[in-house]
Amino acid sequence: MSLEQLIISCKKNDAKAQSQIYKLFSSKLFSLCLKYSKNYAEAQDNLQDAFVTIFKKMDQFSHKGSLEGWMKRITINTALQRYRSVGVFDLVNEAQIEDVEVEIDEETISLDFLLGIIQELPDRYRLVFNLYVLDGYSHQEVAEMLDISTGTSKSNLSRARMILKEKIEHYKVRDNSQSL
């Protein structure tokens, strides 16, 4: 069955088509859920909730853009909804924002280490970092998605970068002392 036929069948609540859509996209969407969740279990919950929403709203998919892009947007919004309701963001003065650059030596720092320290960031910093740096949203878009000001988005990104920079520097110092 083609993707177009699967979409048509999903709009008719066909369980087999829904299962095939799930098999096609669940691993990609689960990776996305991991970025926006505190842990593996929460990511699983977010994935399940996202697919429930996707199948409920499948009739709203208008074929403008890709199905995958539409599903990614729903998945991100599903994960972010948990944080909107608990108010994890602090309002800040934009004058306090510091632009921090993080240098990464790809030969000594593994991708697993980087993903691990990003996952350890406090929710408000991790969400903004992922949306802005990893998914390429603007501060205005991040602010709208998280229902915060652009200044808060910028300050949370700055703080995330500071924390990541400190962890990377600590890792480098520890790694250098172990190799001596």
C-alpha positions as CSV (number, residue, x, y, z in Angstrom):
1,M,0.0,0.0,0.0
2,S,1.4,3.4,-0.9
3,L,1.7,6.2,1.7
4,E,-1.1,8.0,0.0
5,Q,-3.4,5.0,0.3
6,L,-2.3,4.6,4.0
7,I,-3.3,8.1,4.7
8,I,-6.7,7.7,3.1
9,S,-7.2,4.5,5.1
10,C,-6.1,6.1,8.3
11,K,-8.6,8.9,7.8
12,K,-11.2,6.1,7.8
13,N,-9.8,4.8,11.1
14,D,-8.5,1.6,9.5
15,A,-6.4,-0.1,12.2
16,K,-4.1,-2.0,9.7
17,A,-3.2,1.3,8.0
18,Q,-2.6,3.0,11.4
19,S,-0.4,0.1,12.4
20,Q,1.6,0.5,9.1
21,I,2.0,4.3,9.7
22,Y,3.1,3.5,13.2
23,K,5.8,1.1,11.9
24,L,7.0,3.5,9.3
25,F,7.4,6.5,11.6
26,S,7.6,5.4,15.2
27,S,11.4,5.1,15.4
28,K,12.0,8.6,14.0
29,L,9.3,10.1,16.2
30,F,10.6,8.3,19.2
31,S,14.0,9.8,18.7
32,L,12.3,13.2,18.6
33,C,10.4,12.3,21.9
34,L,13.7,11.4,23.6
35,K,15.0,14.9,22.9
36,Y,12.1,16.5,24.6
37,S,11.5,14.1,27.5
38,K,13.2,13.7,30.9
39,N,13.7,10.0,30.4
40,Y,13.0,6.9,28.3
41,A,9.6,6.2,30.0
42,E,8.4,9.7,29.5
43,A,9.5,9.6,25.8
44,Q,7.4,6.4,25.4
45,D,4.4,8.1,26.9
46,N,4.9,11.1,24.6
47,L,5.1,8.9,21.6
48,Q,1.9,7.1,22.4
49,D,0.1,10.4,23.1
50,A,1.4,11.8,19.9
51,F,0.2,8.9,17.8
52,V,-3.2,9.1,19.5
53,T,-3.4,12.7,18.4
54,I,-2.0,12.0,15.0
55,F,-4.7,9.4,14.3
56,K,-7.4,11.6,15.8
57,K,-6.4,14.5,13.6
58,M,-5.5,12.6,10.4
59,D,-8.5,14.0,8.6
60,Q,-6.9,17.5,9.2
61,F,-3.8,16.5,7.2
62,S,-4.1,18.6,4.1
63,H,-1.2,17.2,2.0
64,K,0.6,20.6,2.2
65,G,4.1,19.5,3.1
66,S,5.1,16.0,4.1
67,L,3.2,13.7,6.4
68,E,6.4,13.2,8.4
69,G,6.8,16.9,8.9
70,W,3.2,17.2,10.1
71,M,3.6,14.3,12.4
72,K,6.9,15.8,13.8
73,R,5.1,19.0,14.7
74,I,2.3,17.1,16.5
75,T,4.9,15.0,18.3
76,I,6.9,18.1,19.5
77,N,3.8,19.9,20.6
78,T,2.6,16.8,22.5
79,A,5.9,16.6,24.4
80,L,6.0,20.4,25.0
81,Q,2.4,20.3,26.3
82,R,3.6,18.6,29.5
83,Y,5.9,21.5,30.3
84,R,3.5,24.2,29.4
85,S,1.1,23.0,32.0
86,V,3.6,23.0,34.9
87,G,5.3,26.3,34.1
88,V,9.0,25.4,34.0
89,F,10.0,28.7,32.5
90,D,11.4,31.7,34.4
91,L,10.8,35.2,33.1
92,V,14.0,37.2,32.8
93,N,15.4,40.6,31.9
94,E,16.8,40.5,28.4
95,A,19.7,42.7,29.6
96,Q,21.0,39.7,31.6
97,I,21.4,37.5,28.5
98,E,25.0,36.4,27.8
99,D,26.0,34.9,24.5
100,V,28.0,31.8,25.2
101,E,29.9,29.8,22.6
102,V,30.6,26.1,23.2
103,E,33.6,24.5,21.4
104,I,33.4,20.8,20.8
105,D,36.4,18.7,19.9
106,E,34.7,15.9,17.9
107,E,37.7,13.6,18.3
108,T,37.6,13.6,22.1
109,I,33.9,14.0,22.9
110,S,31.5,11.4,21.7
111,L,28.0,12.0,20.4
112,D,26.6,9.8,23.2
113,F,28.3,12.0,25.8
114,L,26.9,15.2,24.2
115,L,23.4,13.7,24.0
116,G,23.7,12.6,27.6
117,I,24.6,16.0,28.9
118,I,21.9,17.7,26.9
119,Q,19.4,15.2,28.4
120,E,20.6,16.2,31.9
121,L,19.8,19.9,31.3
122,P,16.9,21.2,33.4
123,D,13.6,21.0,31.4
124,R,13.4,24.7,30.5
125,Y,16.9,24.8,29.1
126,R,16.8,21.4,27.3
127,L,13.5,22.3,25.5
128,V,14.8,25.7,24.3
129,F,18.2,24.2,23.3
130,N,16.6,21.4,21.4
131,L,14.1,23.6,19.6
132,Y,16.6,26.3,18.7
133,V,19.9,24.5,18.1
134,L,18.9,21.0,17.1
135,D,15.6,21.6,15.3
136,G,16.4,25.1,13.9
137,Y,13.4,27.1,15.2
138,S,13.8,30.9,15.7
139,H,13.5,32.4,19.1
140,Q,10.2,33.8,18.1
141,E,8.9,30.4,17.1
142,V,10.3,28.8,20.3
143,A,8.6,31.5,22.3
144,E,5.3,30.8,20.6
145,M,5.6,27.1,21.0
146,L,6.4,27.3,24.7
147,D,4.2,30.3,25.5
148,I,7.2,32.4,26.8
149,S,8.8,35.6,25.7
150,T,11.6,35.7,23.1
151,G,13.8,37.1,25.9
152,T,13.1,34.1,28.0
153,S,13.9,31.8,25.1
154,K,17.2,33.6,24.6
155,S,18.2,33.5,28.2
156,N,17.3,29.9,28.6
157,L,19.4,29.1,25.5
158,S,22.3,31.1,27.0
159,R,22.1,29.3,30.3
160,A,21.9,25.9,28.6
161,R,25.0,26.7,26.6
162,M,26.8,27.8,29.8
163,I,25.9,24.6,31.6
164,L,27.0,22.5,28.6
165,K,30.2,24.4,28.3
166,E,31.0,23.8,32.0
167,K,30.3,20.1,31.6
168,I,32.4,19.8,28.5
169,E,35.3,21.6,30.2
170,H,35.0,19.4,33.2
171,Y,35.0,16.3,31.0
172,K,38.1,17.6,29.1
173,V,40.0,18.2,32.4
174,R,39.0,14.8,33.8
175,D,39.9,13.1,30.5
176,N,43.3,14.8,30.3
177,S,44.2,13.9,33.9
178,Q,43.3,10.3,33.3
179,S,45.5,10.1,30.2
180,L,48.6,11.4,32.1
